[in-house]
Each structure stands twice: as structure tokens, then as C-alpha cells.
Amino acid sequence: MSFENSQQTERVTHATLVFEREVPTTVEKVFAAFENSKIRSEWSAPSDTATIIYDQEDFREGGEDRYRCGSKSNPNIHGTTRYLEIIPDRRIVSSETISMDGKRLCASLITLELAQSGSRTKLRSTSQVASFIGQDVIKGTETGNNDSLDRLVNYFSRGQA
């Protein structure tokens, strides 16, 4: 039986998404905004009507965060982040799985790179996404990451940290 004719699994939709921002603060402060889940939850929800609730956090190589996200009234999307490599103030590599109602929606490999540029930080986040339910998860990942990173820039622009 060929791969294309297999009925055992649905097709997987793949995408590599790259997000870049200049953040108006130091690399150390941007890294801390990812390292600390309390700070992360202040800026990482993609809108004012959304929330991210960390049920477990363990930011270290080999550590794992578990969280729920979605609308403030119903954060029914579950995520697990596993930290594969952490180089303070330079790079975070992690894997992430997202599920809802017991069904896995996607899995991703995420590489966050930080570099000081004068008084600003250049941030690049690359997400390699495998969606198990089609293109909608890819579009949602793109929109959510763009909105979250815009909120990170705004967080530092307002002098929050």
C-alpha cells in the first residue's frame, strides 16, 4: 500500500512560519519575558478577549509548561511546551503540542532567536508546524503569533518591564 493510499491517518499540513520584530528594550528583558510565565501571560494572549493560564511551568532544558488558552470565558485549548535548548539571552528551542476536546490539533518546533541591536532587541521566531486538521491551524498559528509578538513590542513600548 502506498503512502498516498493509506487510510490509517489523515494528511498532515506543514508550514514554516517566520516572525521578526524589533523590541524596544534589552535582550535580557526580552528573554525574561519568555522565561517567566507570569510576565509571559501579560503579553502573550493574542487579544484582549483571550487568555493564557499556566497550570504548570518548568522553564529549563528538559522542562515542560502546560497551559490553557482561548477566550477568557472558555480557555478550552490545551498546550504543552517542552524546552529542548535554552541559551540565556540568545535562543530558546521548544516543541509544542496543541489539543482541544482531547484531539491533538498540531505539533510544532519553535526556535526563538534574540540579538541586541543598539538599545533594541531583534527577535526572530521560527515555527515549523504540522497541522493534523488542515490549513485553519496554520492560519491560526500565524495570526496568533503575529498578534502576540505585537503585544510583546507594545508591552515594552509602554514601559511595562
FENHU-V827825 format. One line per field, one symbol per residue. psi: psi as a letter, one per 20 degrees, with the letter a starting at -180 (. if undefined). A space follows every 10 residues. Layout:
# FENHU-V827825
psi: ???
This chain:
# FENHU-V827825
psi: prghipjhqr qppqqopppq qppmaqgghg ghhhhohggh ihiipiriir qpoohppmnq pirpqprqrb qhimmjppqp ppohpoopjg qpprqpqprp kjpphrqqpp oppqppncjr pppppppopo pijahhhggh gggggggghh hgghghhikh .
